[in-house]
C-alpha cells in the first residue's frame, strides 16, 4: 500500500475543506497518483478500521471467501442471463479467426471486422 506524504495529506485536507463536492476521493487520488482507498485512509480518521470491519462482514456472509465483483457479474446483473440459443446466434456472427500468432498477440481485428472492411461493405 502506498502512503501519502505529510504535505499531500495537508493539501488533500485543505482541498476537501474548500470544496468537498469537487475534490472527491477519486479526484484527490488522481492528483496524488495513488488509489482512492489510500487517500481516504490517510485523510479520514477511523476509515481504515471501519473498512476492515465491512470487509470482514462481507467475507463472513460469503462463508469466508473473498469475492470481488467481476466484469461478467456486472454485465449479467445489467442485462440478465443470455439463453443458449441467443449465445449461439451471436457466436455465428463472429467470423472465423484466421489471424497468425502475431496478429492475435498484437490485437489485430478479426477478418472482416477492420474499419476498412466495414467501410467498403455494401
C-alpha positions as CSV (number, residue, x, y, z in Angstrom):
1,X,0.0,0.0,0.0
2,X,1.4,3.3,-0.9
3,X,1.4,6.1,1.6
4,X,0.8,9.8,1.3
5,X,3.5,12.3,2.4
6,X,2.7,14.8,5.0
7,X,2.4,17.7,2.6
8,X,0.0,15.6,0.4
9,X,-2.2,14.9,3.5
10,X,-2.3,18.6,4.4
11,X,-3.0,19.6,0.7
12,X,-5.8,16.9,0.5
13,X,-7.4,18.1,3.7
14,X,-7.3,21.7,2.6
15,X,-8.8,20.9,-0.8
16,X,-11.6,18.7,0.8
17,X,-12.4,21.5,3.3
18,X,-12.7,24.1,0.5
19,X,-14.8,22.1,-2.0
20,X,-15.7,18.6,-0.9
21,X,-18.1,18.1,-3.9
22,X,-15.3,18.8,-6.4
23,X,-12.4,17.2,-4.5
24,X,-13.8,13.7,-4.2
25,X,-11.6,10.7,-3.1
26,X,-11.1,9.8,-6.8
27,X,-10.1,13.3,-7.8
28,X,-7.6,13.5,-5.0
29,X,-6.3,10.1,-5.9
30,X,-5.7,11.3,-9.5
31,X,-3.9,14.4,-8.2
32,X,-1.6,12.4,-5.9
33,X,-1.3,9.4,-8.3
34,X,-2.5,6.8,-5.8
35,X,-5.6,4.7,-5.1
36,X,-8.7,6.4,-3.8
37,X,-8.7,4.0,-0.8
38,X,-5.2,5.2,0.1
39,X,-6.3,8.8,0.1
40,X,-9.4,8.1,2.2
41,X,-7.4,6.1,4.7
42,X,-4.9,8.9,5.1
43,X,-7.4,11.8,5.3
44,X,-10.4,10.3,7.1
45,X,-9.7,9.2,10.7
46,X,-11.1,5.8,11.6
47,X,-11.8,4.8,8.0
48,X,-9.3,2.0,7.9
49,X,-10.8,0.3,10.9
50,X,-14.3,0.8,9.6
51,X,-13.4,-0.6,6.2
52,X,-11.7,-3.6,7.7
53,X,-15.0,-4.4,9.7
54,X,-17.0,-4.0,6.5
55,X,-14.7,-6.4,4.6
56,X,-14.8,-9.0,7.4
57,X,-18.6,-8.9,7.5
58,X,-18.7,-9.4,3.7
59,X,-16.3,-12.4,3.9
60,X,-18.4,-13.9,6.8
61,X,-21.6,-13.6,4.7
62,X,-19.8,-15.5,1.8
63,X,-18.6,-18.3,4.0
64,X,-15.1,-16.9,4.4
65,X,-14.4,-16.5,0.7
66,X,-13.3,-13.1,-0.5
67,X,-15.3,-12.5,-3.7
68,X,-14.7,-9.4,-5.8
69,X,-17.2,-8.3,-8.5
70,X,-16.1,-9.5,-11.9
71,X,-17.0,-7.9,-15.2
72,X,-19.2,-10.8,-16.2
73,X,-21.2,-10.5,-13.0
74,X,-21.8,-6.8,-13.6
75,X,-22.9,-7.4,-17.2
76,X,-25.1,-10.3,-16.1
77,X,-26.7,-8.0,-13.5
78,X,-27.4,-5.3,-16.0
79,X,-28.7,-7.4,-18.9
80,X,-29.7,-10.7,-17.3
81,X,-28.8,-14.2,-18.5
82,X,-28.4,-15.0,-22.2
83,X,-30.1,-18.1,-23.4
84,X,-28.1,-20.8,-25.2
85,X,-29.9,-20.1,-28.4
86,X,-29.1,-16.3,-28.3
87,X,-25.5,-17.1,-27.5
88,X,-25.1,-19.4,-30.5
89,X,-26.8,-16.9,-32.8
90,X,-24.4,-14.2,-31.7
91,X,-21.4,-16.6,-32.0
92,X,-22.3,-17.4,-35.6
93,X,-21.9,-13.7,-36.5
94,X,-18.3,-13.7,-35.4
95,X,-16.0,-14.5,-38.4
96,X,-13.6,-17.4,-38.3
97,X,-10.3,-16.4,-36.7
98,X,-7.6,-16.8,-39.4
99,X,-5.0,-14.5,-37.9
100,X,-1.5,-15.7,-37.2
101,X,0.0,-15.7,-33.7
102,X,1.5,-12.2,-34.2
103,X,-1.9,-10.8,-35.2
104,X,-3.6,-12.4,-32.2
105,X,-0.9,-11.2,-29.7
106,X,-0.8,-7.7,-31.2
107,X,-4.6,-7.3,-31.1
108,X,-5.3,-7.2,-34.8
109,X,-9.0,-7.2,-35.5
110,X,-10.7,-10.3,-36.8
111,X,-11.0,-10.6,-40.6
112,X,-14.0,-8.6,-41.8
113,X,-14.0,-6.5,-38.6
114,X,-11.5,-3.9,-39.6
115,X,-12.8,-0.4,-40.1
116,X,-11.6,-0.6,-43.7
117,X,-13.6,-3.8,-44.3
118,X,-16.7,-2.2,-42.8
119,X,-16.4,0.9,-44.8
120,X,-16.2,-1.0,-48.1
121,X,-19.1,-3.3,-47.2
122,X,-22.4,-2.5,-49.0
